[in-house]
Amino acid sequence: MASDVLFTIKKNDQVGRYVVASRQLKPGDLIFSETPFAHGPKSDSPPLCLGCFAPADCSILCTRCSWPVCGPECEALPVHQDNECQVFAKASVKFQPVQDPTEVCLQYECITPLRVLLAKEKDPKRWQEEVEGMESHDDIRKTRAIWQFNQTNIVEYLRGPCKLDRFSEELIHKVCGILEINAFEARATSGYLIRCLYPKLAILSHNCVSNVHHSVAPDDFQVTVRATVDTPAGGELFSSYTYSLWPTLVRREYLKESKYFECKCERCQDKTELGTHMGTLKCSKCDNGVILSTDPLSFTCEWKCTHCEFKTSAVAVRKVYDVVQSEIDAVEMLSGPEGIEQREAIYRKYRSVFHPKNAYMTIIRTALTQLYGRAEGYTVEDLPDLLLERKIELCNQLLEVLDVVEPGHSRIRGVTLYELHAPLMVLARNQYTSDVISKDEFRKKMQEAVDTLGRAVEILKNEAPGSNEGQLGAVARQAYDSLKQNFELLIETA
């Protein structure tokens, strides 16, 4: 049994290793931080600079190994120079030109597994103590298409052209499995998502309502893990391996397909997803009924209306989810006025299909809370009172869901609280100058806005300084300090 100041690693037959709090934890408490054992491009990646992970057009190649980089600075970065660069140069394995550098590039599949293998040789102690025992589910993966895909694109490529037959096929497959099951996404300074292998973080069991939050520094990829809620001494610490805003059917399918286990957490077992109704549909056959699963842990069971005889199947519900998800995906890259209008159109279209707090209404709401106030023609100062009220409503509805599925000091709650404070302030000022509210009411509403911003600051102060949320946290802190200092002046001069 290994232990540290704030956490203890334990073991049982059900989940293997797991982590508990060594003492009572409060929201924001630092539990641990660690550097990745290895990091690199995700599977299905397009060509990226192998130094900084910026998208590469493949016109600039490393002078030593002839693989894509941004230039001399990036080719000299240790993450590239001390890893695959030496292997490719020695074996004369050059990058083969691609027609479209924005498309998935299979040549990149080998990069991160190779970095893990080389890290094993450089740091055998850490490999043995922290990585070797990680789950790779080789027995299940052997029966899936991914095994042959890895055999062709990684195993045979490394052992053949790259002349790395010192690594056995079995070991390379094991490394591929360890990455598939245990790696976490991280955003590089380029803004691009890569994958990192964090051995300590990977020990935490999954729960669809996690009680920890991790933040990754985009320069060195050090991860910092903190408590999000009050956790008693001996309480298990959980991270989430999936997107918390997906409904149960989608989360469980993702976990089964990519992590090889079926989640049976409290949220997954509850027909209403802990009262959030994130999977719930409205009944089209009666006025007040909602359609719920008869067995939330089944992918094929009946779904029934709570008020009438109407029933459907989990498979049919899943198809509805797929349709709306594809519509959301189609507008994902749209920002500005069009981004708002298209999302509001989807929101109106499905308002009669889904429960108000349904996952897909919540996902659209999340985007809208961040577009209102930022998009051209929709800045906070531009918004009429009706749209300020709309933004406030969207933020509050989102927070109602987040308080259950991402409680406490979670990143998305911090961002949403930040988004909420400005419309509260501007609306209060507009109402006061229009004589809709008294000075006392104005003061009260302004204090509510400042307190909301203070809660955002408290959460976002723990984000990595170079990350988007870390930068937002710094802006929030500056605004909060200024508002507190000038509060009386703001009230008197409104």
Disulfide bonds with the S-S distance in Angstrom:
none
